[in-house]
Amino acid sequence: MLYYALIFLIVAIVAGALGFGGIAGTSAGIAQILFFVFLALLVLSLLSGVFRKK
């Protein structure tokens, strides 16, 4: 999932550099959402690992 967030971030940067503002904004928004979903899943995974060891 982090891979897709990075891909959308790269698309947003390239689109922004070429002047496609709408596409850049949409791609950046998708990348941001995917990144935060990845972080939430990472935290849940770490917490479940801590509670299973006890």
Sequence and secondary structure as in RCSB ss.txt:
>XXXX:A:sequence
MLYYALIFLIVAIVAGALGFGGIAGTSAGIAQILFFVFLALLVLSLLSGVFRKK
>XXXX:A:secstr
 HHHHHHHHHHHHHHHHHT HHHHHHHHHHHHHHHHHHHHHHHHHHHHHHHHH 
